[in-house]
Amino acid sequence: MPKRVDHEERRAQIAEALIQVAGRRGLHAVGMRDVAAEAGVSLRLVQYYFETKEKLLFYGLQHLTDRFTARVGARLAAAGPAPGPRATIEALLLASLPTDEESRTFHLLYSSYSILSVTDEALAAQPFIDNPDAAENALTGLLEQAKAAGLADDGIDARTEAISLLAMTATMGTSILVGQRSPESAIAVLRHHLDRIFAATGTTANGTGSI
């Protein structure tokens, strides 16, 4: 009896191969043939599941985002059953800093995809911006929640602070990748800005928990 193929598992296998080879060579230098070789499958099979390189890249980005979400979830679980808005924000931001091999790959490929989408019409046509919007909305909601609970400075604009924190994290992530600063100094800068936002309360373990 022929073995039943799990198509989603096969797609994930190919996406994982894309992430591995792109993490070593850069997203711009990866072709479908490279991904096939990394996954140990035929080029025809990669083309069967992903008709074009653009579709493969976009699916790979979604796969990478799923891994990032799991990484954030693990950090939140480690922070306890009720981590609070600040610890949740720290988990979201620190998980995307390239402090280890997995987060380095995430930052490198996510940044590369956004840059490629500026000049590649096929990539630009796909909804790349959805996930950045989701992160901005999530942080804004957490900051509004903190203000309502008296955990953050009531004078802040939650949307502006969310945008600033995300932009700061992305920029410092790149500075870590190129060796301009250490992960420790980047984390210290982020926590300095969070201290300013949450200065009203002197939040303890439920708000600032070590991430």
N, C-alpha and C positions, 0 to 999 in steps of 0.2 A: 504494500500500500504506500503511495507516495507521501512524503513528509509534508504536512500542512505548513505553509509559509505564513508567518506573522508579519504582515506588511508594515505595521507601525514599528515593530521591532527592527525590521530591516531599514526603514527610513532613519530611525534613531542611530543605527549602526553607521550608516553613511554620513549622517550629520556629525556624529562624534569624530569620524575620520577627517571630515572637513576642519573641525575645530583643532584637531591635533596637528595636522599638516600646516594649516594657516598660522597656528601659534608659533611654529618654527620658521616659516618662510615668509609670512606676511600674506594677508588676504588678497592683495593685488596680484601676487605671483602664483596663485593656486588655480589649476585647471581641473576639469572633471576627471581627466585621466590620472592626475595626482591623487585625487580623492579615492578613485577606484583602487589604485595600488595600495593606498594606506588601509582601506577597508578590507582588502583581500577579495575583491569582487571584480567582475568584468565592467569595462566602460559601458557596455550596452545596458547592464543592469542599473547603473547610476542614471543613465539617460532614460530608462524606463520609468524610474521613480521621479526623476526631476528632469523635465524636458530641456531646460536651459540652465546655464550657469547661474543666471539671476535667481531662478526659482530655488536652486540648491543653496545659494548664499542666504536667501531670505529664510528658508526653512532652518538653516544652520543657526541664524541669529535667534530665531524663536527657540531652538533647542538650547542655545546658550543662555537665553533669558530664563528658561525653565530651571536650569541649573543654578542661576543666580537667585531665583526665588527660593529654591531649596536651601541655599546657603544662608539667606536672610532668616528663613524659618529656623534653621539650626542655631543661629546666634540668639534669636528671640527665646527659643526653648531653654538655652543655657542661662538666660537672664532671669528665668523664673516664671511662675504662672501669670503674674500681672506686672509686666515690665514698665508700663507707663509710657507716656508720649516721648519723653526724651530718650529713653533706652531704645525705643522702637526706631526713632529717627537715627540714632547712632548705628543701629544694626543695618539700616538701609544704606547709609552713607559709607560706613567703614567696610561693608561687604564688597563695595565696588572699587575700593582702593587696591592697587596691585601690590599686596603685601605677601603673597605667596604665588605659587605657579598657577593655580586655578584662577585666582583673581587677576593675575597679570594677563592671562590669556583673555579673560572676559573684557578687561579694559582695552587691550590692544585691538581685539576684533570688533568690539562695539564701536570704537573710535574710527577704525578703518572703514567699517561699513558706512558710517555717516559721511565720511569724506568721499568715498567712492560714489555714493548716491547723489552727490552734488553734480558730478559730470557724466554719470551713466543714467540715461533716460529710463532704461528698463528697471533699474533699481529705484530710481526716484518715483516711479509710478506705484511702487508698493508702499503700504502704510507704515513706513519706518518710524514716523513720528508718534505713533500711538503709545509706545512704551514710555518714551520720555514724558509725554503728557500724563500718563498714569502715575509716574513717580512724582511729578510736580503736584498733581492733585492729591496724592496720598500724603505728602509732606504738609501741604497746605491744611488738609483736614486734621492732621495730628497737631499742628500748631494752633489751629482754632480751638481744638479740644483742650489743649493745655491752657490757653487764655481763659476759656470758659470755666475751667476748674481752678483758676488762680495759680497755675503752675508756671506761667510764663509772663513776661512783661506785657501788660495790657496795652501798651502803646505801640507794639509792633504791628506791621502789616504782614499777615501770615503768608499771603501769596508772594510778596516781594522777598521775604526771608527764605521761603522755599526755593524760589528761583536762584537766589544768591548761594544758598548752601549746595545746590546741585551743580551750579556752575563752578563753584570753588572746588568741589570734590573732583569734578572732571579735569579741571586744570591741574590740580595737585597730583592727580593720578598720572597725567602725562609727564609731569616733572619728576615723578618717581621712576617712570619707565626710562627716561633719558639720563637718569643719574644726577639730576639737579639737587634733589633733596631725598632724605631718607623717609621710609614709611613712618617712623616714630615722630619726625618733625611735622609731617603732614597731619597725622592724627592729633598732635598737640594743637595745631592751628584750628582744626575743626572743633575740637573741644573748647578752645578759647571762645569761638563764636557761639557755641551752644551755651557756654557759661553766661555770655551776655544776654542771650535770649531768655534763658531760664533764671536770670539773676534775682527775680522778684521773690523767690521762695527758698533758696538754699536747698534745693531738692536733694534728697538722700538716695539710698539704694534703689528705691522704686522709680527714680527718675533718671539717675545718672549711671546706673549699674555698669560695671566694667564689661565691655563688649570684646 
